[in-house]
Amino acid sequence: MPWNIVSAFPLDDDLSQLVRALRARDVPHRIVEIRGQQSLQVPDERLIEPVAQLVAQWRGGELAPVSDADLTASTPARPKNLPALRTPVTLLLIALSALGYAVVSTQLLQPWLGHLTFFPIESVPGGYRWQPFSEALARHEYWRLVTPAFLHFGVFHIVFNSLWMWDLGRRLEYVVGALNFALFFAITAAVSNLAQYFWADQVSLFGGMSGVVYALVGYIWIRQWLNPHPVLAVPKGIIIFMLVWLLLCMSGVIDFFMAGGIANGAHLGGLLAGMLIAGAFIAAKRVGFVRH
């Protein structure tokens, strides 16, 4: 993601009051050291002028102090102002999920199902049979590690996952950029699908974007704990809800109310993958490998 420089400050300037003012106004920004100075940057060029005005007020001593209560009240619940065109990968993943739902639910497209499942499907006299995943690997069908994420098995399934992707996915893509977010998706989809494979310990049909959704939850949870970013500031209640939902699903309680199995392995694997990626990012940032 390109960053736009607003202003530079000496290294010994205390910018805490200015940063609190930016956070209170939900302004995405970062401060990095460049050539012995603190550089205030914003991700959208349209923010340069209003942030520059805020800097002028701060320098003139005209900026009102920001209390902790103001910061708490200003936490953005949803990224309403994120331009959709700045998050193309999220839009593409939602569109592919809708296509995956169509493949599962419409007879016209169902012949494609066997090409997208984790386990290959082989035509035999009188029907079909599942093949071991090892046979897919022997044929170098590595896309099967990822494509089950696009398969959805009901309206609730596709709507639930798409809404979470629209909210959480756009946040992360906006922060890390399209290429990094696409890589995040590929890694966490593969990890969550492999986790479900080992969790189930049997040939079965599974799919859905929920493993990646839980990877987003895990990433945002750890990232906001160790290195907060205003765009990733989701209400803590959302994180708690998703973790409680995971525990309820793993307990088997939800199975009494919902038809079909729940991919608990994918959920847990995705959550842990997202947490590990966030931890790796924080470690890399602290040693200077990354700056935002």
C-alpha positions in Angstrom: 0.0 0.0 0.0 1.5 3.4 -0.9 2.0 5.8 1.9 1.8 9.6 1.5 4.1 11.9 3.6 2.3 14.6 5.5 5.0 16.1 7.6 8.4 15.4 9.3 9.4 16.0 12.9 12.7 15.9 14.8 13.3 12.6 16.6 13.0 14.2 20.0 9.5 15.6 19.4 6.8 14.0 21.5 4.0 13.2 19.0 1.7 11.4 21.5 -0.9 14.1 21.7 -1.0 14.4 17.9 -1.3 10.6 17.5 -4.2 10.5 20.0 -5.9 13.2 18.1 -5.6 11.2 14.9 -6.8 8.1 16.6 -9.8 9.9 18.0 -10.7 11.0 14.5 -10.3 7.4 13.1 -7.6 8.6 10.7 -5.4 5.7 9.5 -1.7 6.8 9.7 1.8 5.6 10.6 4.9 7.3 11.9 8.3 5.9 10.7 11.8 7.1 11.0 13.3 8.4 7.7 16.8 10.0 7.5 16.9 10.9 11.2 13.4 12.3 11.4 9.9 11.1 12.4 7.7 10.9 9.2 3.9 11.1 9.6 2.3 9.3 6.7 -1.3 8.5 5.6 -2.5 5.8 3.2 -4.8 8.0 1.1 -3.7 11.2 -0.6 -7.1 12.8 0.2 -6.1 12.7 3.9 -3.0 14.8 3.4 -4.6 18.2 3.6 -6.9 17.6 6.6 -4.1 15.9 8.5 -1.7 18.7 7.6 -4.3 21.2 9.1 -4.4 19.0 12.3 -0.6 19.1 12.5 -0.6 22.9 12.2 -3.1 23.1 15.1 -0.9 20.8 17.1 2.2 23.0 16.4 0.3 26.1 17.3 -0.9 24.6 20.6 -4.5 24.8 19.5 -5.2 21.1 19.6 -7.5 20.1 22.4 -6.3 17.2 24.6 -7.9 13.8 23.9 -9.1 11.7 26.8 -9.1 7.9 27.1 -12.9 8.0 27.0 -12.7 9.9 23.7 -10.5 7.2 22.2 -12.7 4.4 23.4 -15.8 6.1 22.0 -14.1 6.7 18.6 -13.2 3.1 18.0 -14.6 2.4 14.5 -17.1 -0.5 14.4 -16.9 -0.9 10.6 -14.6 0.4 7.9 -17.4 2.4 6.3 -15.0 4.7 4.5 -12.8 2.1 2.9 -13.2 2.5 -0.9 -14.2 -0.9 -2.3 -11.9 -0.4 -5.3 -8.9 -0.4 -2.9 -9.8 -3.9 -1.7 -10.1 -5.9 -5.0 -8.9 -9.2 -3.5 -11.7 -9.2 -0.9 -14.3 -8.5 -3.6 -12.8 -11.3 -5.8 -12.9 -13.8 -2.9 -16.5 -13.1 -2.2 -17.4 -13.4 -5.9 -15.6 -16.8 -6.1 -17.4 -17.9 -2.9 -20.7 -17.1 -4.6 -19.5 -19.1 -7.7 -18.6 -22.0 -5.4 -22.1 -21.9 -3.9 -23.5 -22.0 -7.4 -21.4 -25.1 -8.2 -22.6 -26.9 -5.2 -26.3 -25.9 -5.5 -27.0 -26.0 -9.2 -27.2 -29.1 -11.3 -25.7 -27.4 -14.3 -22.4 -26.6 -12.6 -22.1 -29.6 -10.3 -19.8 -31.5 -12.8 -17.2 -28.9 -11.7 -17.5 -29.9 -8.1 -15.0 -32.7 -8.3 -12.3 -30.3 -9.6 -12.7 -28.0 -6.5 -13.0 -30.5 -3.6 -10.1 -31.4 -1.3 -10.5 -35.1 -2.2 -10.8 -35.9 -5.9 -14.0 -37.5 -7.2 -13.7 -40.4 -9.7 -16.5 -41.5 -12.0 -17.3 -45.2 -11.6 -20.1 -47.4 -13.1 -23.3 -46.4 -11.3 -21.9 -43.3 -9.6 -18.8 -41.7 -8.1 -16.2 -42.6 -5.5 -13.8 -40.5 -3.5 -10.1 -40.8 -4.1 -7.4 -40.4 -1.4 -5.8 -37.0 -1.3 -2.4 -38.6 -2.0 -3.6 -39.4 -5.5 -4.3 -35.7 -6.0 -0.8 -34.8 -4.9 0.6 -37.4 -7.2 -1.1 -35.6 -10.0 0.2 -32.3 -8.8 -3.3 -31.0 -8.1 -2.1 -28.5 -5.5 -5.0 -26.1 -6.1 -7.1 -28.5 -4.0 -5.4 -27.2 -0.9 -7.1 -23.8 -1.5 -10.3 -24.3 -3.6 -12.5 -25.9 -0.9 -12.6 -22.4 0.7 -14.9 -21.3 -2.2 -17.4 -24.2 -1.7 -20.5 -23.3 0.3 -23.4 -25.5 1.2 -26.3 -23.2 2.0 -27.6 -19.7 2.0 -26.6 -19.1 5.6 -23.2 -20.5 5.0 -22.4 -18.2 2.1 -24.0 -15.1 3.6 -22.3 -15.6 7.0 -18.8 -16.0 5.5 -19.2 -13.2 2.9 -20.3 -10.7 5.5 -17.3 -11.4 7.7 -15.0 -11.3 4.7 -16.5 -8.0 3.7 -15.9 -6.5 7.1 -12.6 -8.1 8.3 -11.1 -8.9 5.0 -11.3 -5.4 3.6 -9.7 -4.1 6.8 -6.6 -6.3 6.4 -6.3 -5.8 2.7 -6.4 -2.1 3.1 -3.6 -2.2 5.7 -1.3 -4.8 4.1 -2.1 -4.3 0.4 -3.7 -6.6 -2.2 -0.7 -8.8 -2.9 0.1 -9.5 0.8 -3.6 -10.1 1.5 -3.8 -12.6 -1.4 -0.8 -14.4 0.0 -2.5 -14.4 3.5 -5.6 -16.0 2.0 -3.6 -18.7 0.1 -1.6 -19.6 3.2 -4.5 -19.6 5.7 -6.9 -21.4 3.3 -4.4 -24.2 2.8 -3.6 -24.5 6.5 -7.3 -24.5 7.5 -8.2 -27.2 4.8 -5.2 -29.3 5.8 -6.3 -29.0 9.5 -9.8 -30.1 8.6 -8.3 -33.1 6.7 -6.3 -34.3 9.7 -9.1 -33.4 12.1 -11.8 -35.4 10.3 -9.4 -38.4 9.7 -11.8 -39.6 6.9 -12.8 -38.8 3.4 -15.5 -36.2 3.4 -16.9 -33.2 1.6 -16.0 -30.0 3.3 -15.5 -26.4 2.3 -16.2 -22.7 3.1 -14.4 -19.5 3.8 -14.8 -19.7 7.5 -11.3 -21.1 8.1 -9.9 -17.9 6.5 -12.4 -15.8 8.4 -11.0 -17.3 11.6 -7.5 -16.6 10.4 -8.6 -12.9 10.1 -10.0 -13.0 13.6 -6.7 -14.5 14.9 -4.5 -12.0 13.1 -6.5 -9.0 14.2 -6.7 -10.2 17.7 -3.0 -10.6 18.1 -2.1 -7.6 16.0 -4.3 -5.2 17.9 -3.0 -6.6 21.2 0.6 -6.1 20.4 0.7 -3.4 17.6 -2.7 -1.7 17.1 -3.7 -0.2 13.8 -6.8 2.1 13.6 -8.3 0.3 10.5 -8.0 -3.0 12.3 -9.7 -1.7 15.5 -12.8 -3.9 15.6 -14.9 -4.0 18.8 -13.6 -6.5 21.3 -17.1 -8.0 21.4 -16.7 -9.3 17.8 -13.5 -11.2 18.7 -15.1 -12.6 21.9 -18.2 -13.7 19.9 -16.2 -15.5 17.3 -14.1 -17.3 19.9 -17.2 -18.3 21.9 -18.8 -19.5 18.6 -15.7 -21.6 17.9 -15.9 -23.2 21.3 -19.7 -23.9 21.0 -19.1 -25.5 17.6 -16.3 -27.7 18.9 -18.5 -28.8 21.8 -21.1 -30.2 19.5 -23.9 -28.0 20.8 -24.4 -26.3 17.4 -24.9 -29.6 15.6 -28.3 -30.0 17.3 -29.5 -26.8 15.6 -27.8 -26.9 12.2 -27.9 -29.5 9.5 -24.6 -30.8 8.2 -21.2 -31.0 9.9 -19.2 -28.0 11.0 -15.5 -27.8 9.9 -14.1 -27.4 13.4 -10.6 -28.4 12.3 -10.7 -25.6 9.6 -11.9 -23.0 12.1 -9.2 -23.9 14.7 -6.5 -24.3 12.1 -7.3 -20.9 10.5 -7.4 -19.2 13.9 -4.0 -20.5 14.9 -2.5 -19.7 11.4 -3.7 -16.1 11.6 -2.3 -15.7 15.2 1.1 -17.1 14.1 1.2 -14.8 11.0 0.4 -11.8 13.2 3.1 -12.9 15.7 5.6 -13.2 12.9 4.7 -9.8 11.6 5.2 -8.2 15.0 8.6 -10.0 15.4 9.7 -8.8 12.0 8.6 -5.3 12.7 10.5 -5.1 16.0 13.8 -6.2 14.3 13.3 -3.7 11.5 12.3 -6.0 8.6 9.0 -4.3 8.1 7.9 -0.7 9.0 4.0 -0.7 8.8 
